[in-house]
Structures are given as structure tokens and as C-alpha cells.
Amino acid sequence: MNCSKCGAENQAGKFCEECGAELDASSRENVPAGTDEAENIKAAEPAADNLDSDNDIKSEDVKEALHNLEKYEEGTITHPDDKPEKKRKFWCPRNPMLWSFLWLLLFGLVLTGLTVIFFNTDLSGTQIVFGIIFAVFSAGVIGIDFVYYFPAALALDKLLKGKNVRLEYHLKKHELVELAEKAKKRNRGFYLAIGLFGLAFTVYYIYILASASVQTTLMWISLIFSICVFVIFTLLFFIMPRFNYDRMMENGSRVIIGNKSVYFGGSYYHWRKIQPEATFGNMNTKKHELEITFTQEFKNGSTKRRKVEMYAPDTALKGITALLKEYEESLKKYRDRQTRNSIVNENKVDKK
């Protein structure tokens, strides 16, 4: 093959051995087939197998891209290595029960402090009774906190880590806006009522202290307690709507259905003495509402049902359908066992 630039003859390769210029493709194509020069040119060209492997690599990339697109549309795509665009708000913890436990513990410690102040003064007559009642109330708040909220915080922590989970799906941001607006109105009436209650007692004790000839420690502690109740619940009335909205937008995308509880909208729905085998559910595809009904069983034989309604997108229908089928099969076995037990008990009574 002759170089088109300097005319030098070359045996193989893409470049001239004399001047280094690139050899024309037409010059290589004009080489007669079967000659040594043609074989050298063929050896210098990339193998067809390599081209096929390149195509396979590209097809794998396409498959991965389509798979990621499907996961994105379902709202399940995750990037654990990516850093979040913004830091999470510290007042929107993933475990709301832990937040409730800490706040109630703080309230109980404040009451305990007031109780200590109360008993460090000279008490007489009915003041001793009020002191005992106040101490019992303080102990009750801390007791409820550790008996109810602390175990629930531990149970929710396990659920968030994937233990005892029956189904989990994710909601998109635009699906959370309506739910967040509803969350803003949650418990506002309760905060308003307790705040007005605290205000009424604050005014009352101010009047008592102003008109009393002798001001006692009980009067001052009652006034401080009433002011605290008024201030705290007034702040909650104005702060909680924004808190509930942010918590829904931050934590509401994750929906977890466990054996005995549900985590939805950044809230934890749980009860004691739940019988998992008696759980059943209903799905309204038009309203995109999933209703799960749990059953409580008590020692006296009575039962009570607890319902949780949650938003269910189309992307979660497959998993929800499978879960409802599991509920149906489990409930059938549960009812059959209950029927057999009732028959056995009736036979025992007849024999007696």
C-alpha cells in the first residue's frame, strides 16, 4: 500500500512508516484480497468480537437506565451514597415517639421541681393534701412516659429498621401536600381548650393572691403552674401546625405496615394486645385509600377493632394486593380456630 503523501510503500498499519501520515482508507480497500498485505491490514483492524462486546456493554447500560427510570416512577429509587441537598430539620425526628417521650419527660421533671419546692416549705392543714396530690400527679406523668411512650419509641425504632414489617412503600412529594395541609389542623382544638383553661386559672390565682391577707406557697405554686400551662399550650397552638406540616413533608413519604402497628405520615399508630392473625384490610382504588383494621383481644374474651386509613398510590397496588390476600388467608385460619375453640368449650360445659 503506497502513501498518498510521500509515495512510500507500506506493508501494514494505519500510518506511513516514512512520513507518519495517515494512510487513506481507500488505499487499504484497494489492496487485493488474499495477499499478505491484506492479511496484515485485517489483523490491524479491531476484532468483531470486541465490537459485539461494546454493544453488549451499551445494552447493559440501557437496561440499567430503564430499570432506574422504572424505580423513579414508582418512587422507590434510592441513592444511599448521595448526600441530601439540605439538612433535615431537627424538630422533625424520624421517631416521633422518641420526641414525645423526651417532651413528656421534660414536663414531668418540671413538675417534680415544683413538688420539691412545695415540700421544702412549711405545710399545714389542707396544704399537705394538695402537696401529696401534686406529687402523685408528677409521678404519674413520669410513670406514663416510661410505661407507654418509651416502649413505643423502641418498637418504632425496630420498625424503621425493617423488623416485623409486612409492607413498605413510598409517597412522592406532591402526594404529601394535601396530607400535610390536613396535618396542620391536628389537635388545635385541644391546645386551645387547655390554653384557655390555664388562662382562667392564672386570672383566678392572681385575684386570690391580690385579695388574700396571707399569701401561701401553695397559691404561688398554683399560679406558676397555671401560667406554665397557659404559655405552653398557647405556643403549641401556634407552633404545632407548622411542626405537623414539616413533619409530614419530611417523614410522610415512608409508609410502613407492621404486624401490630403502622407508621404513616410521620406518626406511629399502635395499640396493646393486638392479635396479628385477626388483621384485615380494604382498598379503595378510586380514592387511593387503604384501610387496615387491627383487632385487640383481652383476657375477658372481649375484642376491639382499631382502624388506620392511609394514602395508597397506584405504584403500591401490587404489594397492597398481596398483603390483603395474606390478611384474608390468615383471618380465615383465625376464625376457623375460634370456631373450633368455641365448640370445644360448649362440649365441656355440656359434659359438666
C-alpha positions in Angstrom: 0.0 0.0 0.0 1.5 3.3 -1.1 1.3 6.5 1.0 -0.7 9.2 -0.8 1.6 11.9 0.7 5.2 10.7 0.2 4.6 7.6 -2.1 6.4 5.2 0.2 5.3 1.6 0.2 3.9 0.2 3.5 3.1 -3.4 4.4 0.6 -2.8 7.2 -0.8 -0.3 9.7 -2.8 2.9 9.5 0.2 5.3 9.3 3.1 5.7 6.8 6.3 4.2 8.0 8.3 7.0 6.3 6.4 10.3 7.0 3.9 9.2 9.6 0.9 10.4 7.6 -2.4 8.6 8.0 -3.0 6.1 5.2 -6.2 6.6 3.2 -9.0 4.1 3.8 -9.4 3.9 0.0 -5.8 2.7 -0.4 -6.4 -0.1 2.1 -9.6 -1.1 0.5 -7.9 -1.4 -2.9 -5.4 -4.0 -1.7 -6.2 -7.4 -3.3 -7.8 -9.9 -1.1 -5.7 -13.0 -0.1 -2.4 -11.2 -0.3 0.0 -10.8 2.7 -0.7 -7.1 2.8 -4.4 -7.6 3.1 -4.0 -10.1 5.9 -1.8 -7.5 7.8 -4.4 -4.8 7.3 -7.1 -7.2 8.7 -5.0 -8.0 11.7 -4.5 -4.3 12.4 -8.3 -3.6 12.4 -10.3 -4.1 15.7 -11.9 -7.5 16.1 -15.6 -8.0 15.5 -15.9 -9.7 18.9 -14.7 -6.5 20.6 -17.4 -4.6 18.7 -20.0 -7.1 19.9 -18.8 -6.8 23.5 -19.0 -3.0 23.2 -22.6 -3.4 22.1 -23.3 -5.7 25.0 -21.9 -3.1 27.4 -24.1 -0.4 25.9 -27.2 -2.6 26.1 -26.5 -3.3 29.8 -26.2 0.4 30.4 -29.6 0.9 28.6 -31.2 -1.8 30.7 -29.9 -0.2 33.9 -31.1 3.2 32.9 -34.6 1.8 32.1 -34.6 0.0 35.5 -33.7 3.2 37.3 -36.4 5.0 35.4 -39.0 2.5 36.5 -37.9 2.7 40.1 -38.1 6.5 39.9 -41.6 6.4 38.6 -42.6 4.0 41.4 -41.0 6.4 43.9 -38.7 3.7 45.3 -35.3 4.7 43.8 -32.7 5.5 46.5 -29.2 6.8 46.4 -27.5 5.9 49.7 -24.2 7.4 48.7 -25.7 10.7 47.7 -25.7 13.5 50.3 -29.1 15.2 50.8 -29.5 18.6 49.2 -30.4 20.2 52.6 -30.1 19.2 56.2 -33.1 17.7 57.9 -34.9 19.9 60.3 -34.0 19.0 63.9 -37.6 19.3 65.0 -38.8 16.6 62.6 -37.3 13.5 64.0 -37.9 10.2 62.2 -39.1 8.6 65.5 -42.0 10.7 66.8 -42.5 8.5 69.8 -39.0 9.3 71.0 -39.8 13.1 70.6 -43.0 12.7 72.6 -41.1 10.7 75.3 -38.5 13.4 75.7 -41.0 16.3 75.9 -43.2 14.5 78.4 -40.1 13.6 80.4 -39.1 17.3 80.5 -42.7 18.3 81.6 -42.5 15.6 84.4 -39.2 16.9 85.6 -40.6 20.5 85.8 -43.5 19.2 87.9 -41.0 17.3 90.1 -39.1 20.5 90.6 -42.2 22.3 91.7 -43.1 19.4 94.0 -39.7 19.7 95.7 -40.1 23.4 96.2 -43.6 22.7 97.6 -42.4 20.3 100.2 -39.5 22.4 101.2 -41.9 24.9 102.7 -43.9 24.7 105.9 -47.1 22.8 105.2 -50.2 22.7 107.3 -53.8 21.6 107.1 -55.1 21.2 103.5 -51.8 22.2 102.0 -50.4 18.8 102.9 -53.2 17.1 100.9 -52.6 19.4 97.9 -48.8 18.6 98.2 -49.5 14.9 98.1 -51.9 15.2 95.1 -49.3 17.3 93.2 -46.5 14.8 94.0 -48.7 11.9 92.8 -49.6 13.8 89.6 -45.9 14.4 88.9 -45.0 10.8 89.5 -47.9 9.7 87.3 -46.7 11.8 84.3 -43.2 10.3 84.5 -44.7 6.8 85.0 -46.9 7.1 81.9 -43.9 8.4 80.0 -41.8 5.4 80.7 -44.6 2.8 80.6 -46.3 3.9 77.4 -44.0 6.2 75.3 -40.6 4.7 75.9 -41.5 1.1 74.8 -43.4 2.6 71.8 -40.2 4.5 70.9 -38.2 1.3 71.0 -40.8 -0.6 69.0 -40.9 2.1 66.3 -37.1 2.2 66.1 -37.2 -1.5 65.2 -39.9 -1.0 62.7 -38.0 1.8 61.0 -35.0 -0.6 60.7 -37.1 -3.1 58.9 -38.0 -5.5 61.7 -41.6 -7.1 61.7 -42.5 -5.2 58.5 -45.3 -6.6 56.4 -45.3 -3.9 53.7 -43.5 -0.7 52.9 -44.0 1.8 50.1 -43.1 5.4 49.5 -45.1 8.5 48.5 -43.9 11.3 46.3 -43.7 14.9 47.4 -46.7 16.1 45.5 -48.8 13.4 47.1 -47.9 14.7 50.6 -49.1 18.3 50.1 -52.8 17.5 50.8 -51.9 15.3 53.7 -49.6 18.0 55.2 -52.4 20.6 55.0 -54.7 18.2 56.9 -52.0 17.6 59.5 -51.8 21.4 60.2 -55.2 21.2 61.8 -54.5 18.2 64.1 -55.2 18.8 67.8 -55.6 22.5 67.5 -58.9 22.4 69.4 -57.3 20.5 72.3 -54.4 23.0 72.5 -56.9 25.9 72.5 -59.1 24.4 75.2 -56.2 23.6 77.6 -54.6 27.0 77.0 -57.9 28.8 77.9 -58.1 26.5 80.9 -54.7 27.7 82.0 -55.5 31.3 81.4 -58.7 31.1 83.5 -56.8 29.6 86.5 -54.0 32.2 86.0 -56.5 35.0 86.3 -58.2 33.3 89.3 -54.9 32.9 91.3 -53.8 36.4 90.5 -57.1 37.5 92.1 -56.6 35.2 95.1 -53.1 36.5 95.7 -54.2 40.1 95.4 -57.1 39.7 97.8 -55.6 37.3 100.3 -54.4 38.7 103.6 -51.8 35.9 103.8 -50.1 34.6 100.7 -49.2 30.9 100.9 -46.7 28.9 99.0 -49.5 26.8 97.5 -51.0 29.9 95.9 -47.7 30.9 94.3 -47.1 27.4 93.0 -50.6 27.1 91.7 -50.1 30.5 89.9 -46.8 29.4 88.4 -48.3 26.1 87.2 -51.3 27.8 85.6 -49.0 30.3 83.8 -46.9 27.4 82.5 -49.9 25.5 81.2 -51.2 28.7 79.5 -47.9 29.6 77.9 -47.0 26.0 76.8 -50.4 25.3 75.2 -50.6 28.7 73.6 -47.2 28.2 72.0 -48.3 24.7 70.9 -51.5 26.2 69.3 -49.3 28.4 67.0 -46.3 26.2 66.6 -47.7 22.7 66.1 -49.5 23.5 62.7 -46.1 24.3 61.1 -44.4 21.4 63.0 -47.1 18.9 61.8 -46.7 20.2 58.2 -43.0 20.0 58.2 -43.0 16.5 59.8 -45.4 15.3 57.2 -43.3 16.6 54.3 -40.0 15.3 55.9 -41.2 11.9 57.2 -44.5 11.3 55.5 -43.1 9.7 52.3 -42.4 6.5 54.1 -45.4 4.2 54.9 -44.6 1.1 56.9 -47.2 -1.6 57.9 -46.1 -3.9 60.6 -47.6 -6.9 62.3 -49.2 -4.8 65.1 -48.7 -1.2 64.1 -48.5 1.3 61.3 -46.1 4.2 60.6 -47.8 6.7 58.3 -47.5 10.5 57.8 -44.7 10.8 60.4 -47.0 9.3 63.1 -47.0 6.0 64.8 -50.3 4.1 65.2 -50.0 1.3 67.8 -52.1 -0.4 70.5 -51.5 -3.1 73.0 -52.8 -6.7 72.9 -53.1 -6.8 69.1 -53.8 -10.2 67.5 -52.0 -10.1 64.2 -53.9 -13.1 62.8 -57.2 -11.2 63.0 -56.0 -8.2 61.0 -57.8 -7.4 57.7 -57.9 -4.5 55.2 -59.8 -2.9 52.4 -58.5 -0.9 49.4 -60.5 1.9 47.7 -58.7 2.4 44.3 -60.8 5.4 43.3 -59.9 7.4 46.4 -56.5 5.8 46.8 -57.3 4.9 50.4 -56.0 1.8 52.2 -57.8 0.9 55.5 -56.1 -1.6 57.9 -58.1 -2.9 60.8 -56.3 -4.4 63.8 -58.1 -6.4 66.5 -57.4 -6.2 70.2 -58.0 -9.3 72.3 -58.5 -9.0 76.1 -58.3 -11.6 78.8 -62.1 -11.5 79.5 -62.7 -12.6 75.8 -63.8 -9.2 74.5 -62.3 -7.7 71.4 -62.0 -4.2 70.0 -61.1 -3.0 66.5 -58.6 -0.3 65.6 -58.6 1.3 62.1 -55.9 3.2 60.3 -56.5 4.9 57.0 -53.6 5.9 54.7 -53.0 7.1 51.2 -52.1 4.4 48.7 -50.7 5.3 45.3 -51.0 3.2 42.2 -47.4 2.2 42.3 -48.1 0.3 45.6 -51.1 -1.6 44.4 -49.2 -4.8 43.7 -47.7 -5.0 47.2 -51.0 -4.0 48.8 -53.0 -6.6 46.9 -50.5 -9.3 48.0 -50.8 -8.1 51.6 -54.6 -8.1 51.6 -54.5 -11.7 50.3 -52.2 -12.7 53.2 -54.6 -11.0 55.6 -57.6 -12.9 54.1 -55.9 -16.3 54.4 -54.7 -15.5 58.0 -58.1 -14.3 59.0 -59.8 -17.4 57.7 -57.5 -19.6 59.7 -58.1 -17.4 62.8 -61.8 -17.7 62.5 -61.7 -21.5 62.0 -59.6 -21.8 65.1 -62.0 -19.6 67.1 -65.0 -21.7 65.9 -63.2 -25.0 66.9 -62.4 -23.5 70.3 -66.0 -22.4 70.9 -67.3 -25.9 70.0 -64.8 -27.5 72.4 -65.8 -25.1 75.2 -69.5 -25.8 74.6 -68.9 -29.6 74.8 -67.0 -29.1 78.1 -69.9 -27.2 79.5 -72.5 -29.8 78.3 -70.4 -32.6 80.0 -70.5 -30.8 83.3 
